């Protein structure tokens, strides 16, 4: 496999993870525009552990993600007070705080960036992607998933039915931050070099774009969105320097003509029926 | 020198106020964020700078940026807000992020990614008032922004269109039942919002920063902070919020380390959203 293709595929996997991290939080109708912050924490922590403290990659990834998820809990609590664009702005503020923190934090290189982490392989990236897909697949079929849906549809009714809305809302922040932390660790060990601007506002924004354009009704949306919008800029390479311009234009047009995203719940159901039909089983 | 820093902060802050006002106008009307607002600012700055390079005097550059950025803002409304008016608030949010990416890359194609400096088209005189030193450019910046702020404030309170704007932001359906052409009001508001950002762009380019295609990201975020601190949907609050941020920034650079400046500003932003979402001058009514 060529180095170019391997690079595109690895970043695609990391993008899928970032999309899933936004999706996790979005399951309770909370939108985070600060997931690059969680990604940065996972990236810097795991990179520091492998390069400076001699940790093997996997434990370093897990510790980085655990630290990110801890921050996720801390953000999830004040986030309970906020809704809609106010939550968007607050999480955006959080992301920028983390970025400027690492810009100035000398132990991880500050403005010079941090050099040295390596070891991300495609099987490792897609192992994690598969792991989280299974998590969401199980969640979709569990009581917990149903509770999350209830909170999204109407938090007041959900709470009057005895669901612990507070715990659920904080919990998804924990999960989303964990996934972003893993994505960050994989990213750092893929790039060999990280600097604070790798985790800027646009990274958080792109993660949301993957979800919304892929579709936010099912977890297949972020997966498909991550794939398509990692491949699209590569396919647009023939446009040379204009490609990101057309990428932006394509997104604006898509929002006008298909605001519900590419993958809808109905499509997943139809696909399920179709696959069931092919293999001679009827689903549901 | 404390007074000198205070004045420098006031000047810098007044450009933030102009950006914050643009956010506030749109947010007050539609309850939606225009993420591409910072990029409208960037476009205005480049437009003024280009004219100045061809030798245009400052006032021509300012007026061109005002008109150009205003029109750009209307284009954003037409492509990102109007088609999605009935959609979830996420729709326009996302569209404007995409539009921002488009503008940043368009600007890179037109003006390149090297930072550009505003050519000196006017004589700079230095005034001394006791220990305080002020340049004529700073006076121009402050005067232009204050004039625009007072203008928009008077406009919102005294004119027919201003009243229509306020009525529409109270309740869009009622406003349209009362015979207000809501679409016209929205178009006008976006024009005003963009125009203010465009002027802020030229004024900022004059002294504070070299202009790059990605300058709008930070300036846009800072404008958002100013809006939140001042009180959402509150025009005068946005003006004061901008000036406060300018003063905080200058004071921080003078007395603390400059590198932690943005951490302090974004920390303040976060704290306000969580603990005082109505801002300093907003009403206690929670909008969400």
Contacts between the chains, C-beta under 8 A, distances in Angstrom:
chain1	res1	chain2	res2	distance
A	31	B	90	6.5
A	78	B	270	7.8
A	78	B	274	4.1
A	81	B	274	6.0
A	81	B	277	7.6
A	82	B	273	6.3
A	82	B	274	6.9
A	82	B	277	7.0
A	82	B	288	7.4
A	83	B	288	3.9
A	84	B	31	8.0
A	84	B	89	5.8
A	84	B	288	5.2
A	85	B	27	7.7
A	85	B	31	7.3
A	85	B	32	7.0
A	85	B	33	5.2
A	85	B	89	6.2
A	85	B	93	7.3
A	86	B	273	5.9
A	86	B	277	5.9
A	86	B	288	6.1
A	88	B	33	7.0
A	88	B	93	6.7
A	89	B	33	7.5
A	89	B	224	6.2
A	89	B	228	6.5
A	89	B	269	7.4
A	89	B	273	5.9
A	90	B	269	7.8
A	90	B	270	5.7
A	90	B	273	4.1
A	90	B	274	6.4
A	92	B	221	7.2
A	92	B	224	7.9
A	93	B	225	7.6
A	93	B	266	4.7
A	93	B	267	7.8
A	93	B	269	4.1
A	93	B	270	4.1
A	93	B	273	6.8
A	94	B	266	7.9
A	94	B	270	6.0
A	96	B	221	6.5
A	96	B	262	6.7
A	96	B	266	4.5
A	97	B	263	5.7
A	97	B	266	4.5
A	97	B	267	5.9
A	97	B	270	6.7
A	100	B	260	7.4
A	100	B	262	4.3
A	100	B	263	4.4
A	100	B	266	6.7
A	101	B	263	6.0
A	103	B	259	7.2
A	104	B	259	4.8
A	104	B	260	6.0
A	104	B	263	7.2
A	111	B	259	8.0
A	200	B	217	7.5
A	201	B	217	5.8
A	201	B	221	7.0
A	202	B	101	7.4
A	202	B	217	7.4
A	205	B	35	7.5
A	205	B	97	4.6
A	208	B	90	7.9
A	208	B	93	8.0
A	208	B	94	6.6
A	208	B	97	7.4
A	209	B	94	6.0
A	209	B	97	6.6
A	209	B	98	6.9
A	212	B	90	6.0
A	212	B	91	8.0
A	212	B	94	5.0
A	213	B	94	7.6
A	241	B	105	8.0
A	241	B	108	7.4
A	241	B	109	6.1
A	242	B	105	7.4
A	242	B	109	6.5
A	244	B	101	6.2
A	244	B	102	7.9
A	244	B	104	7.8
A	244	B	105	4.2
A	245	B	102	5.6
A	245	B	105	4.1
A	245	B	106	5.4
A	245	B	109	6.7
A	247	B	101	6.7
A	247	B	102	7.9
A	247	B	105	8.0
A	248	B	98	4.9
A	248	B	99	6.5
A	248	B	100	7.5
A	248	B	101	3.8
A	248	B	102	3.0
A	248	B	103	7.6
A	248	B	105	6.6
A	249	B	98	7.9
A	249	B	102	5.4
A	251	B	94	7.5
A	251	B	95	7.4
A	251	B	98	3.5
A	251	B	101	7.4
A	252	B	79	5.6
A	252	B	80	6.4
A	252	B	95	5.5
A	252	B	98	4.9
A	252	B	99	5.6
A	252	B	102	6.8
A	255	B	80	7.3
A	255	B	83	7.7
A	255	B	84	6.4
A	255	B	91	5.9
A	255	B	94	6.0
A	255	B	95	4.4
A	255	B	98	7.0
A	256	B	79	7.2
A	256	B	83	4.4
A	256	B	84	7.2
A	256	B	95	7.8
A	259	B	84	6.2
A	259	B	87	5.1
A	259	B	91	5.4
